[in-house]
């Protein structure tokens, strides 16, 4: 493993959000009325929930979307989690899958405690593990990759949100074993 990266999820992609909302069994409507305790308000996108209240996505100046909801009496909380954490987790998973597939990578998913573990593989067999927590925070770790070849996954990591931490391990500063073998063979051939 050559590095660790921790991403704070930012909602930027409505297509990924639609997939997340569908995954949870709800509907996302554009330019719709959002139901709050005090009445309704027209919002950019509304996550239509069962019960009395909905959640909304409001586009921000930086292009991301802010999740707003009325958590009164737990109606919304029961559907999308505290502060929308279940929704953020679903979004982070769907966004990672979408971005990985755009790059020709395959993705498998499994539950690991409250987290979801994604294994993202490139066509050459290298893989990246991504643990998506309940708050949408995602931790990435290349699996079995040494040297700087892990950097092919960095753009995918950046597409998911704000990088809170990126740390190289000792393996990052070690050349790929294949490259080392070629250099050793080359040395003996030239020597």
C-alpha positions in Angstrom: 0.0 0.0 0.0 1.6 3.2 -1.1 -0.7 5.9 0.4 -3.8 6.7 2.4 -6.3 9.3 1.4 -9.3 10.5 3.4 -12.1 12.4 1.5 -14.9 14.4 3.0 -17.8 13.9 0.6 -19.2 16.9 -1.3 -22.4 16.5 -3.3 -21.4 17.7 -6.8 -23.0 15.2 -9.2 -26.7 15.0 -9.6 -26.5 11.7 -11.6 -24.7 10.0 -8.7 -27.2 11.5 -6.3 -30.1 10.1 -8.4 -28.5 6.7 -8.1 -28.1 7.1 -4.4 -31.7 8.2 -3.9 -32.9 5.3 -6.0 -30.7 2.9 -4.0 -32.5 4.1 -0.9 -35.9 3.7 -2.5 -36.8 7.4 -2.8 -37.3 9.9 -5.6 -35.4 13.0 -6.6 -37.3 15.8 -8.3 -35.8 18.9 -10.0 -37.3 22.4 -9.2 -39.9 21.1 -6.8 -41.6 22.1 -3.6 -39.9 20.8 -0.4 -42.1 20.2 2.6 -40.8 21.6 5.9 -42.4 22.1 9.3 -43.2 25.7 8.5 -44.5 25.1 5.0 -43.1 24.5 1.5 -40.3 26.1 -0.4 -39.2 25.7 -4.0 -35.7 24.1 -4.2 -33.2 23.1 -6.9 -33.7 19.4 -6.1 -36.0 17.7 -3.6 -35.6 14.3 -2.1 -39.3 13.2 -1.8 -39.6 11.2 1.4 -42.5 9.3 3.0 -44.2 11.2 5.8 -44.6 14.9 6.4 -41.2 16.3 5.4 -38.6 16.2 2.6 -35.0 17.0 2.1 -33.6 19.4 -0.5 -30.3 20.1 -2.4 -29.4 23.7 -2.9 -26.7 24.6 -5.4 -23.8 26.6 -3.8 -21.5 29.1 -5.4 -18.7 26.5 -5.6 -20.9 24.1 -7.6 -21.5 21.7 -4.8 -25.0 21.1 -3.3 -26.0 21.8 0.3 -28.4 19.3 1.9 -31.2 20.9 3.9 -34.0 19.3 5.8 -36.4 19.7 8.7 -35.4 17.0 11.2 -38.3 17.9 13.5 -39.8 14.8 15.2 -37.4 12.4 13.3 -39.4 12.0 10.1 -36.4 12.8 7.9 -33.9 11.3 10.2 -35.6 7.9 9.9 -35.2 8.1 6.1 -31.8 9.6 5.5 -30.1 9.4 8.8 -28.8 12.0 11.3 -27.7 15.1 9.3 -28.3 13.0 6.1 -25.4 10.6 6.9 -27.1 7.6 5.3 -27.7 9.6 2.1 -24.1 10.9 2.1 -22.9 7.3 2.4 -25.1 6.1 -0.5 -24.0 9.1 -2.6 -20.3 8.5 -1.9 -20.7 4.8 -3.0 -22.6 5.7 -6.1 -20.2 8.5 -7.1 -17.2 6.2 -6.6 -18.8 3.5 -8.8 -19.7 6.0 -11.5 -16.2 7.6 -11.6 -14.5 4.2 -11.5 -16.6 2.8 -14.4 -15.9 5.9 -16.5 -12.2 5.1 -16.2 -12.7 1.4 -17.2 -12.3 0.1 -13.6 -14.6 -2.6 -12.1 -16.1 -2.2 -8.7 -17.3 -4.7 -6.1 -19.1 -3.7 -2.9 -19.6 -5.3 0.5 -20.8 -4.2 3.9 -18.1 -4.0 6.6 -19.7 -3.0 9.9 -21.4 0.4 9.4 -19.0 1.1 6.5 -19.3 -0.1 2.9 -16.1 -1.4 1.4 -15.6 -0.9 -2.4 -12.8 -2.7 -4.2 -12.0 -0.8 -7.4 -9.8 -2.7 -10.0 -8.1 -1.4 -13.0 -7.8 -3.6 -16.2 -4.2 -4.5 -15.2 -5.4 -6.0 -11.9 -4.2 -3.2 -9.5 -6.8 -2.4 -6.9 -7.9 0.4 -4.6 -9.9 -0.2 -1.4 -12.4 2.5 -0.4 -14.1 2.4 3.0 -17.2 4.6 2.9 -18.4 5.6 6.4 -21.9 6.5 7.5 -21.1 10.2 7.2 -19.9 9.7 3.6 -16.2 10.1 4.6 -14.2 7.8 2.4 -10.7 6.4 3.2 -8.8 5.0 0.2 -5.9 2.6 0.3 -4.2 1.0 -2.8 -4.0 -2.7 -2.3 -0.7 -4.4 -3.2 0.7 -1.4 -5.2 4.2 -0.2 -4.6 5.8 2.9 -5.9 4.2 5.8 -7.7 1.9 3.6 -9.8 -0.8 4.2 -7.3 -1.2 7.7 -8.6 -3.5 6.5 -11.4 -6.2 6.4 -8.7 -5.7 9.9 -7.5 -8.1 11.6 -10.0 -10.8 9.2 -9.0 -10.2 10.1 -5.3 -10.3 13.8 -6.0 -13.6 13.5 -7.9 -15.4 12.4 -4.7 -14.9 15.5 -2.6 -12.6 17.5 -0.4 -9.3 15.7 0.4 -8.9 16.0 4.2 -5.7 13.9 4.4 -3.3 12.4 1.9 -0.3 10.5 3.2 2.3 8.5 1.4 3.6 5.3 3.1 7.1 3.9 2.7 5.9 1.7 -0.2 5.2 4.9 -2.2 9.0 5.6 -2.2 9.8 2.0 -3.3 9.8 1.3 -7.0 7.5 -1.3 -8.4 8.9 -4.8 -8.0 8.7 -5.3 -11.8 10.7 -2.1 -12.4 13.3 -3.2 -9.8 13.6 -6.6 -11.5 14.1 -5.0 -14.9 16.8 -2.7 -13.5 18.6 -5.6 -11.8 18.5 -7.7 -15.0 19.6 -4.6 -17.0 22.5 -4.1 -14.6 23.7 -7.7 -14.9 23.4 -7.5 -18.7 25.4 -4.3 -18.8 27.8 -5.3 -16.0 
